[in-house]
Structures are given as structure tokens and as C-alpha cells.
């Protein structure tokens, strides 16, 4: 039942994640539930939530086994929260972590709940392996058979080639291209140079390595399976090393490499959201408020260069609703799926001519590069699809808390031609 009352502020009061791991490394045998539970229990311990009944826990994974149909609820039941805490699964590709925060935030704003947790998790190592389509149909036919003879006749239809397992694919179903394949087209279409991509990637690694050395992430992570920090961060990277890497998608004329693209990754994150009253009652400081959010989608099947550019729409619409300019922020967190995708987005926002191709009359203008991804982002931390949103919200909340005031702008692109933007304030 909806409650007719003025909306309330949505406060970020806590965060936690496990270190992110490149696929087939430390978390190769960990399930989504294992990782999400580790992140969730770390949050519970840090903020003394043991035995408490929360309003709701929401989150999800992009890649799931069929047995994980109730993933977040199972994580709650496995945690030290009061088992009467409800939970639900949400999935919107790489937007999942932010969309889960918006879902919980809206319930808090409307007065339906006082406190909740948003989260996300993904494993690209421990993925479901399915049988081939011919074998699946034969097995279903055998299941429906009434007699042993009928079942046997169905099994005799199986051919050796039918036994080859099928790993889940992440190519776009409507274009047949991978995300990297699309972004290679983006880089060519918008004139994003290899040198600029490599330089951007190097900065991400350098900034995150420094942030680790400075202790910025010390209170944001729960060690897990031998990791105390993200194992993709390369402190010793250089432009010379990045320049030697071969193109990963267009082998002949490509500019995207393993160095300026995020690798497949495993990991989990979560964020504690609450009303101001709940935070006060539990003696937790308000780190920041989530004030605006916008989800958008874009056509990318015919305009293949635009797969990851939905934030162009989301940002423009959100800023109009908030009555703010793109320059009115102290920090910017733009998810780095690929260096080329970030640079293309920035180029479009800056160009009135390019913005007109998206249906807008004016450009958003440029942003101060010294305020962008100041602690490094996905190119360094890597990108477990549904977990990235929680990582970014946590980083922004801490930056605003340390500053003591200000605004933060968040942008995340996603598969399926979708994207989400968010404003946080202190």
C-alpha cells in the first residue's frame, strides 16, 4: 500500500564489498551466494546489524544458476540478520547495483521502510553450463514418456554432438556482437584514439593504487579467500606496457585491448540505506544522500556504435529535473567498462553537434578531469557486473563524507543499450 506523505531523504549510511578478483583466480570456485554472503555479513558486522530485522534487501546477479532463483533471500537466510527480513532479486545488467539502490531508496522515501540493503554480485568463473538444445528437448521428451520402453527410445535419439555443453554467452542477442565488439565500433565512429584510451586506463590504475596506499579503502572491504584488495590493480603499469598489447576485438584495426578494457571479474558489494530517523536512532552518520536518479535506454541494433551510450539520455534528463548543470559537481564517477566508452560519452556531452544527433539542442559541456574517478574506477578495480554499482556508490559516499559537503554525479552504462545516472549530495 502506498503511503500519502511527503517524500523523505534517502541516506547512505554504510557500505561493504569483498575485493574484486579477475575470473578464474581466487574466487574460481566461489558461488554468487558465497560472495554475496561474505559482503553482506561484512556489512552486518561493521554496522552491528546482527539479529536486526531490516525493511528489505534487494540486489542480484547478471549471471545466475537456475538454483539461484531466490538469491538475495537465501543470502539473508544465511546471514546474521533477523531471518524475517524480506529480500528480492533485481537484474538490469551492469545497472543492477544502482537500480537496486534506487528500489530500496524509493521505499525509504515513500515511508514504506526505514532501512534496507542494496547489493549485487557476479561470478564469471563459476558460471552455469547448460546442455545443448537437442539434448534438452530429448531429456524433456523422455521425462514425459509413460513407459521404460518409450523413455529408452527417446534416449536412443541422443547423438555424440548433442553431449557438448554450452557455456552462457554475453553477446548481445539482437546484434550478435560482444560488448567489446560494439565498443570497438564506438571508438571508430567517435574518433577515440588508442593512445587516449591507454592514457585513461593508466590513470585509473595509478589513482586506485594510490588510494589503496593511502588507506582509502581500508574500511570498505571484507577480505575473502585470500584477497585483501582488488587483484586487477596494476601499480606498475605504464604507457609502454599498454602500447604493446594487441587489439582484443578487431584484431586488424582495433584500438581496444585487454589493458584499456575491463576483464571478466568475480565479486560482490552492498550498501546500507536508511531514513534520517533510523540513522540517528542507530548512531550512524549520514555519509551522503541519494537525491536524483534516471534510467534510460538507447537503440543500438541499427546504430551499433551506441550500445553503451544510454547515459547520454539519462544524464541530460536527470540534470534537467534536478535543475543542475553538468559542471555543478565536486566528484564524478563514470563506470569504466572501456576507456573508449567513457571518452566517447564525455566527447558527446561536450559537443553540441553530437548532442543534436541524440535529439538535444545543447551540449552538457565538459567536466573537470581532476574530479573524475579520483580513486580509480572499473578499469583498475575490474567489473563484476552487478557489483559495480555498490562499489561506486560507496566510493562517492566516502568522498562526500570526507569533504563534508558537495555533490557527486554517477553514470553507469549497461548491456542491452541501457544506462543509469545518479546524484548524491552531502
C-alpha positions in Angstrom: 0.0 0.0 0.0 1.3 3.4 -1.0 1.6 6.0 1.8 0.4 9.5 1.1 3.1 11.7 2.7 5.9 14.0 1.7 8.9 12.0 0.5 11.8 11.6 2.9 15.6 11.9 2.3 17.4 8.7 1.4 20.7 8.4 3.3 23.7 6.3 2.6 24.9 5.2 6.0 27.1 2.2 5.2 28.9 0.1 2.6 30.9 -3.1 2.2 32.3 -5.3 -0.5 34.8 -8.1 -1.0 37.8 -7.4 -3.1 37.1 -7.9 -6.8 39.0 -10.8 -8.5 39.8 -11.5 -12.1 37.9 -14.5 -13.3 39.5 -17.9 -12.7 41.7 -16.6 -9.9 40.9 -16.5 -6.1 37.1 -16.9 -6.5 37.1 -19.5 -9.2 35.1 -22.0 -7.1 33.0 -19.4 -5.1 29.3 -19.1 -6.0 27.3 -16.0 -6.2 25.8 -16.8 -2.8 29.2 -17.4 -1.3 30.4 -13.9 -2.4 27.3 -12.0 -1.7 27.0 -13.6 1.8 30.6 -12.6 2.6 29.9 -9.0 1.5 26.6 -8.9 3.4 28.0 -10.4 6.6 30.9 -7.9 6.5 28.4 -5.1 6.3 26.3 -6.6 9.1 29.4 -6.9 11.4 30.7 -3.4 10.6 27.4 -1.7 11.5 26.3 -4.0 14.2 23.2 -5.3 12.5 23.2 -8.8 13.8 19.8 -10.1 14.7 18.1 -6.9 13.3 15.0 -7.1 11.0 15.5 -4.7 8.1 12.9 -3.4 5.8 14.2 -5.2 2.7 17.4 -6.5 1.0 17.4 -6.1 -2.8 20.0 -7.0 -5.4 21.0 -9.7 -7.8 23.4 -11.1 -10.3 23.6 -10.9 -14.1 24.8 -14.5 -14.5 22.8 -16.9 -12.3 22.3 -20.6 -12.0 18.7 -21.7 -12.1 19.0 -22.8 -8.5 19.7 -19.1 -7.6 16.1 -18.1 -8.4 15.8 -16.6 -4.9 19.4 -15.5 -4.4 19.1 -12.5 -2.2 16.6 -14.1 0.1 18.9 -17.1 0.5 21.8 -14.7 1.3 19.6 -13.1 4.0 18.8 -16.5 5.5 22.5 -17.4 5.5 23.5 -14.2 7.2 23.2 -13.0 10.8 20.3 -10.7 10.0 16.9 -11.5 11.5 15.5 -14.1 9.1 12.2 -12.2 8.9 14.0 -9.6 6.8 12.5 -9.9 3.3 14.6 -9.8 0.1 14.1 -9.7 -3.7 16.2 -10.2 -6.8 16.7 -7.4 -9.3 18.6 -7.6 -12.5 19.4 -4.8 -15.1 22.8 -5.9 -16.4 25.6 -3.6 -15.3 23.0 -1.2 -13.9 21.9 -3.8 -11.3 23.7 -2.3 -8.3 22.4 1.2 -8.8 18.9 0.1 -9.7 18.8 -2.0 -6.5 19.7 1.2 -4.6 17.0 3.2 -6.3 14.5 0.4 -5.5 15.4 0.5 -1.8 15.8 4.2 -1.8 12.3 4.8 -3.2 10.8 2.6 -0.5 12.5 4.6 2.2 11.5 7.9 0.5 7.9 6.8 0.5 7.9 5.7 4.1 7.3 2.0 3.3 10.6 1.0 5.1 13.1 2.7 7.3 16.2 0.8 6.3 17.4 -1.6 3.6 20.4 -3.0 1.8 21.1 -2.9 -1.9 23.7 -5.1 -3.4 25.0 -7.0 -6.4 27.2 -10.0 -7.2 28.6 -11.8 -10.2 30.8 -14.7 -11.0 32.2 -15.2 -14.5 34.3 -18.1 -13.2 31.6 -20.3 -11.7 29.1 -20.0 -14.5 26.2 -22.3 -15.3 26.9 -24.8 -18.0 23.8 -25.9 -19.9 23.2 -28.9 -22.2 22.7 -28.4 -25.9 19.2 -27.6 -27.2 18.8 -31.0 -28.9 19.7 -32.8 -25.7 17.4 -30.6 -23.7 14.5 -31.5 -25.9 15.2 -35.2 -25.8 15.5 -35.2 -22.0 12.2 -33.4 -21.7 10.6 -35.9 -24.1 12.0 -38.8 -22.0 10.6 -37.2 -18.9 7.1 -37.1 -20.4 7.3 -40.7 -21.6 5.0 -43.2 -19.8 6.9 -46.4 -20.1 10.5 -47.6 -19.8 10.5 -48.5 -23.5 9.3 -45.1 -24.5 12.0 -43.4 -22.4 14.7 -45.7 -23.9 13.5 -44.8 -27.4 13.9 -41.1 -26.6 17.4 -41.7 -25.2 18.5 -43.5 -28.3 18.0 -40.3 -30.3 21.0 -38.7 -28.5 24.0 -38.2 -30.7 27.5 -37.6 -29.6 27.5 -33.9 -30.7 24.4 -33.3 -28.5 26.5 -34.0 -25.4 28.8 -31.0 -26.0 27.9 -28.5 -23.2 27.0 -24.9 -23.9 28.5 -22.1 -21.8 26.4 -19.0 -21.3 27.2 -16.2 -23.8 27.3 -12.5 -23.1 27.0 -11.3 -26.7 24.0 -9.0 -27.4 21.2 -11.3 -28.7 19.9 -8.8 -31.2 23.2 -7.9 -32.8 25.4 -10.9 -32.2 28.2 -8.7 -31.1 30.0 -8.7 -27.8 30.1 -5.5 -25.7 33.7 -5.1 -26.7 32.7 -5.6 -30.4 30.2 -2.8 -30.1 32.6 -0.5 -28.3 35.2 -1.0 -31.0 32.6 0.4 -33.4 32.0 3.2 -30.9 35.7 4.1 -30.8 36.0 4.2 -34.6 32.7 6.1 -35.0 33.5 8.8 -32.5 37.2 9.0 -33.2 38.6 7.8 -29.9 42.3 7.2 -30.3 44.2 4.2 -28.9 46.7 6.5 -27.2 44.0 8.3 -25.3 42.4 5.1 -24.2 45.7 3.7 -22.9 46.4 7.0 -21.0 42.9 6.9 -19.5 43.4 3.3 -18.4 46.8 4.0 -16.9 45.3 6.9 -14.8 42.7 4.6 -13.4 45.3 2.1 -12.2 47.5 4.8 -10.8 44.7 6.5 -8.9 43.4 3.3 -7.4 46.9 2.1 -6.4 47.5 5.4 -4.7 44.1 5.2 -3.0 45.0 1.8 -1.6 48.4 3.0 -0.4 46.7 6.0 1.3 44.2 3.6 3.1 41.1 5.0 1.4 39.6 1.5 1.0 40.6 0.2 4.4 37.1 0.4 5.9 35.3 -0.6 2.7 36.4 -4.1 2.2 36.0 -7.5 3.8 38.9 -9.9 3.0 37.8 -13.0 1.2 39.5 -16.2 0.0 43.0 -14.8 0.4 42.3 -11.3 -1.1 42.6 -8.1 0.8 42.4 -5.8 -2.3 41.3 -6.0 -5.9 43.7 -8.2 -7.8 43.4 -6.4 -11.1 45.0 -3.2 -10.0 48.4 -2.7 -11.7 50.7 -0.4 -9.7 53.5 -1.0 -12.2 51.6 -0.4 -15.4 52.9 2.1 -17.9 52.0 3.5 -21.3 54.8 1.5 -22.8 53.4 -1.8 -21.5 49.9 -0.8 -22.5 51.0 0.1 -26.0 52.5 -3.4 -26.6 49.1 -5.1 -26.1 47.4 -6.4 -29.2 43.8 -5.5 -30.1 41.3 -7.7 -28.4 38.2 -7.5 -30.6 39.1 -6.1 -34.0 42.5 -7.9 -34.5 43.5 -5.9 -37.6 42.4 -2.3 -37.0 41.2 -2.3 -33.4 42.1 0.0 -30.5 40.5 -1.8 -27.6 42.9 -4.1 -25.7 43.0 -6.1 -22.5 44.6 -3.1 -21.0 42.0 -0.4 -21.8 39.0 -2.8 -21.3 37.7 -4.3 -18.1 38.4 -8.0 -17.7 35.9 -10.7 -16.7 35.6 -10.4 -12.9 34.1 -12.0 -9.8 32.9 -10.0 -6.8 30.1 -8.7 -4.6 29.1 -5.4 -2.9 26.4 -3.9 -0.8 25.2 -0.6 0.5 23.2 0.3 3.7 20.5 2.8 3.0 18.2 4.4 5.6 15.9 7.3 6.6 17.5 10.1 8.7 15.5 9.0 11.7 16.8 5.4 11.5 20.4 6.6 11.1 20.0 8.9 14.1 18.4 6.2 16.3 21.3 3.8 15.5 24.0 6.4 15.9 25.2 6.1 12.3 26.3 9.3 10.5 24.7 10.2 7.2 27.5 9.8 4.7 25.5 11.3 1.8 22.0 11.4 0.3 20.8 9.9 -2.9 18.7 12.7 -4.4 18.0 12.0 -8.1 18.2 9.1 -10.5 17.4 8.4 -14.1 17.3 5.2 -16.1 17.4 5.3 -19.9 17.7 3.1 -22.9 19.0 3.5 -26.5 18.6 1.9 -29.9 21.8 0.0 -30.7 20.9 -2.7 -33.1 20.9 -0.4 -36.2 23.2 2.2 -34.6 25.8 -0.3 -33.2 28.1 2.5 -32.0 25.6 3.5 -29.3 25.3 0.3 -27.2 26.9 1.8 -24.1 25.7 5.4 -24.6 22.3 5.4 -22.9 23.8 7.6 -20.1 23.7 10.5 -22.7 20.0 10.4 -22.3 19.9 9.6 -18.6 22.3 12.4 -17.6 20.5 15.0 -19.7 17.1 14.2 -18.4 18.3 13.9 -14.8 20.1 17.2 -14.8 17.0 18.9 -16.2 14.9 17.5 -13.4 17.4 18.5 -10.8 17.9 21.9 -12.3 21.6 21.5 -12.4 24.4 21.7 -14.9 27.0 19.0 -15.5 29.6 21.3 -14.0 27.8 21.6 -10.6 29.5 18.7 -9.1 32.5 18.1 -6.9 33.1 14.5 -7.9 32.2 12.4 -11.0 32.1 8.6 -11.0 31.7 7.2 -14.5 31.8 3.4 -14.8 34.8 2.4 -17.0 33.5 -0.6 -18.9 36.0 0.5 -21.5 38.2 3.6 -21.7 36.7 4.2 -25.2 33.1 4.2 -23.8 34.0 6.8 -21.2 35.9 9.1 -23.6 33.1 8.8 -26.2 30.5 9.7 -23.6 32.5 12.8 -22.5 33.0 13.8 -26.1 29.3 13.6 -26.8 28.4 15.6 -23.7 30.8 18.3 -24.7 29.7 18.6 -28.3 26.6 20.5 -29.4 26.7 18.9 -32.8 26.9 15.4 -31.4 24.2 16.0 -28.8 21.9 17.1 -31.6 22.2 13.6 -33.0 20.7 12.3 -29.8 17.8 14.8 -30.0 19.1 17.5 -27.7 19.6 21.1 -28.7 22.5 22.0 -26.3 25.6 20.3 -25.1 26.1 19.5 -21.4 29.7 20.9 -21.6 32.9 19.5 -20.2 33.8 18.4 -16.7 37.0 19.0 -14.7 39.1 15.9 -15.3 40.7 16.2 -11.9 37.3 15.4 -10.4 36.6 12.3 -12.5 37.1 8.8 -10.9 39.5 10.3 -8.4 40.2 7.0 -6.7 40.3 5.0 -9.9 37.4 3.0 -11.2 36.4 -0.1 -13.1 39.5 -0.4 -15.4 41.5 -0.8 -12.2 39.1 -2.5 -9.8 37.6 -4.6 -12.7 33.9 -5.2 -13.1 31.8 -7.9 -11.6 28.7 -6.8 -13.5 26.0 -6.4 -10.8 28.6 -5.5 -8.1 30.0 -2.4 -9.7 27.1 -0.1 -8.7 27.6 -0.7 -5.0 31.3 -0.1 -5.3 30.7 3.2 -7.0 28.0 4.4 -4.5 30.4 3.5 -1.6 33.3 5.5 -3.2 31.1 8.5 -3.8 29.6 8.4 -0.3 33.1 8.3 1.3 34.4 11.1 -0.9 31.4 13.4 0.0 31.7 12.4 3.7 35.4 13.3 3.7 34.8 16.6 2.0 31.9 17.4 4.4 29.7 18.8 1.6 29.1 18.8 -2.1 27.5 16.9 -4.9 28.5 13.7 -6.7 27.5 12.6 -10.2 27.4 8.9 -11.1 26.9 7.3 -14.5 26.8 3.6 -15.4 26.3 2.0 -18.8 24.9 -1.4 -19.3 24.3 -4.2 -21.8 21.1 -4.1 -23.8 21.6 -0.4 -24.5 20.7 0.8 -21.1 22.2 3.2 -18.6 21.6 4.9 -15.2 22.7 8.1 -13.7 22.5 9.2 -10.0 23.1 12.3 -7.9 24.4 12.1 -4.4 24.7 15.1 -2.1 26.1 15.9 1.3 
